[in-house]
């Protein structure tokens, strides 16, 4: 049954500028019902001293959790109920609704880094090939917008480090920091404000002299350059591509990289290769490559029968 509280919720959202469709979706009701109650003046009334909503005492806590990245209304409901909230879900939805609009409408200032300061990396999924999933690794130099792309069929730490080494050679060096999302091959977990990085990745970063950094939760725009690069690969390189092997695919990717890195970039209005000489990258040619060779430890019984595969390890 559509209650008076529901009616107030509809009109409140309408006063905030919400469309009929958005209101219907937010309150989980039919659009025809929204239109009817927006036009129906019989039920309208004005209370001089409206009673405080049950959710009002919890607004500061909700806002704090929202700023921390907790945007799931059901989870927020559980948290305030643990704190004694006696009300229902609809009041909570009204509280967070304008905050969702803030997230949609917020304008982000483009953040530009100086030469050699930062690069961004990520993985993209490109369907299946030869019975296994196919992934594209991408690394972009933020200042020059030089792009590197490599295709693999695994996303483990071994393939990540190997792809990074190949990218460093393609660029001729490495930036001061490498930014990525919170992938498990980089960041194991976070306890409070303390980040726990993958030990192998930290060792790799120390070897090449760069600082690993991860995006803030729920802030994908902080690595927008690499997000756009993955999308650019899917739109510009991938459609209609044919290849006989993974090596063949990566050879075609290298030809495509050379082409786009010699074209004027849409944002900087400069050819990436022309800016590459200004990048001031950390040189990598004065030391041997980091050893990314793969090694598995296997347990063998007395009769020389393989009985179990232990956790994989890596050698340098």
N, C-alpha and C positions, 0 to 999 in steps of 0.2 A: 504494500500500500504506500502511495506517495504521501508523505507526511508534510506538516508545515515546516519542519526543519529542512526537508529536502527542497521545498519551495524557496526558502531563504538562501540555501546554498546555490540554487540555480541563479537567483537574482544577484547574489553577491558576486559570482563569477562573471555574470553578464556586465555588471558595473565595472569590473576590472578589465573589460574589453575582450573577454573570451568569446569565440564563435559558438554557435549552437552545436556544431559537431564536436568541438573540443569539450564543451560542457557535458554533452551526452557521454562521451568517452570517459571523462574524468569521474563522473558520478555513476557510470554504468547503467544508464537509462536510455530509453528510446528518444530519438531526436524530435519525434512528433510530440512526445510528452513535454519536452523542454519548451518547444514553441508554444504549446497550449498554456503552460503555466506562466510563461513570460507575457502572454497577452491577457491572461485572466486577472482582472483587477479585484474580483470579489473577495479573494482570499487575502489580499494585501492589508496590512495594518502596520501601525508604527508604535513601538513600545518606547516610552519616554526614558526609562531607566533599564536598559536590557541587563538581564542577569549575566554574570561572567560565565564564560564557557568552561567546561570541566578541564579542557586542555590548556587553558591560559597559564596556569602555574608551571607548566612544563615547556613553554615556548623557549625560554633561554637554553634549556638543556637540548631541546630538539635542534635549535639553530647551531649550537656548538657541534653536535654530532653531524649535522648536515655539512658544515664547513670542513669536518674531518673526512668527508667523502662517503658517509652513510646516507644513501639516497633511496634505499628500499623502504617504502612506507610500512610494510608489514614488520620488518625488523625493528624500525623505530617504535612501532606500536608495542611490540614485545618488551622493548627496553623501558618505555615509560610505564607499562603495566607492572613491571618488576619494581618500579618506584612508587606504585600506589595509584596510578591513573585509573579512574573508575568509568571513563567514558568509552565511546565506540570508535570505529574506524573512520566514520564520515567526518568527524571533527578534525581528526589528524590530517586527512586528505586536504581539507580546506586550509590548514596551516601551511602545508608544504607546497600547495599548488602555485602560489606566487613565486616561491623559490625555484620551482622548475622553470617558470617563465624567465626568471633572471638568468638561469643557465643557458636557455635558448637564445636570449637576446643579448647576452654579454658580448661586447666587442673586444677582440683580442688584438693587442698591439703586436705587430710583427717584430720578433726578436732576432736581431742580426748579431752575429759574432764576428770577431776580427780574424785576420789571417792566421791559420794554424791553431785556432783555439778549440774547435769542436768538430766532431763528425758524429753522424747518427746512423745506427744500424737497426735492421729488423728482418723478419722472415715474412714471406707471403706464401700462401698455398696455391698451387697451380694444377690441381686435380690429381689424377693417377696416371702412372705410366709403368708398363712392364709389371703390372700386378702390385705396385707399391705407390705410396703417396709421393708426389713431387713437390719440392719446396724451392723457392727462390730466395737467396740471401742477397741483401742489398746494403751497401755502405755509401753514404753521401758526405762529401766534405761541405760543411755549412757555408763557408765563405765563398769558395769558387763554384760550388754546386756540381763538382765532378762526381759522376756516378760510377759505381762498380756493382755488377750483378753476377751471381754465380748460382747454378742450379745443383741441388743435391737431392738425395732421397732419405736423408736423416737430418734431424735437428739437434743431435747430441753435442756434447762439449767438444768432441773430436772434430766434427765437421764444422762447428762454429769457429774454432781456432784456426783450422786449416783455411777456411774461407777468408778470415781476417788477414792471415799472412799473405794470401794471394792478392787481396785488395791493397795491402800496404805496398807490395811490390808494384802494382799497377799505378799507384799514386806517387811512388817514390819516397814514401815516408808515412808517418802517423801524426795525428793531431795531439794536442795536449790532453784532451779528454775525449772519451767515446761515450755517447749517450744512447741508451736503449730503454726498452720497456722492462717490466719486472719478470723477464723470462727466467725459468729455473736454472738454466745453464749460466746465468749471471748472478742472480740474487736468490739465495736459498730461502730466507725469510726476513721479517722485520719484527723486532720486539721493542715496543715503545718507539723511541726515535733512533734506535740502533739498527743499522743495516748489516746483515750477515751475507757477505758475498761468497760465491762458489770459490773454493780455495784454488782450484786449477785456473780459473779465470783471473784471480788476483795475482797468481804467480806469472801468468802470461802478461798481464798489464805491467807488472813491475819489470819484467824482462825488456819490454819495449818502451817503458818510460811514460805511459799515459795513465790518466786517472779514469777509472770506470765510474759512470754516473747513471742513475736510473730516473725515470720520470716519476713525478708525483702521482699517486693513485687518482684515477678518474680525471686525469689531465692529459689526454692524448695530444692536445694541441702543442704541448711542449716539445714534441718531436715531429712537428708537422712536415718538416722537409723530407724526412724519410718516408712518412706516410704518403706524401704526394709522389715520391719516387716509386714506391711499390705500385701505386695506382697507375703511374705513367708506364711502367713496364707492362702491366696487364692490358693497357689500352693501346700502346704504341708498338711493342715488340711481340707480345704473345699471340694476338689474333692471327689465325691462318698459318701458324708456324708448323713446320714438319721437320722431324729429325729422326735419325736412325739409331742414335745412341746418346748417352748423357754427354759424352765428349763432343759429339757433333752439335748438341744443343748449346753447350758452353762456347764452342767456337763461333756459332752464329750470334750468341749474346755478346761476345767480344767485338765482333764486327759492328753490331748495333751500338755498343757503348762508344766506340770510336766515332761513330757518326753523330750521336746526340751530344757528345762532349765537345764536338767542334761546331755546334750550332748555338746561336744566341739563346740564352736562357730567358724564359718568359718573365721572370721576376727581376733578375739583376740587369737584364738587357746587355749582358756581356757574354762572350763565349767562355765557357768554363775553362778550356785549356789556356786561355789568355790570362786568367786569374790564378791558375795553378802555380805559376812561377812566383806568385806573391804569398803563397800559403805558409811559408816558413815552417815546413813540416819537420818533425824529428826524424833524422836520418836513420835508416835501418841497414845500410850496406856495410857498416863497419863491424858487424857481428854476424855469426851464422844464424840461420833461421831457427826459430823455436821449434823443437822437435814435437810434432803433432802425431807421430806414429802411434798406431793403436795396438794395445796389448791386452790380452785376456788371461786371467789366472784360472786354470782348470784343475779340479781335484781328480786324481786318478787312484783307483783301488790297487791292491797288491797284484791283482791279475792283469794290470795295465788297462783296465776298463774305465772309461770316462764316466764318472758318476754324478758330477754336478759342476755347473759353471758358477764361479764366484763373481763377486762384483768386479766390473772392469776397471782397470787402472791405466795410467798413461805414463809414458816415459819422456823425459826431455834429454 
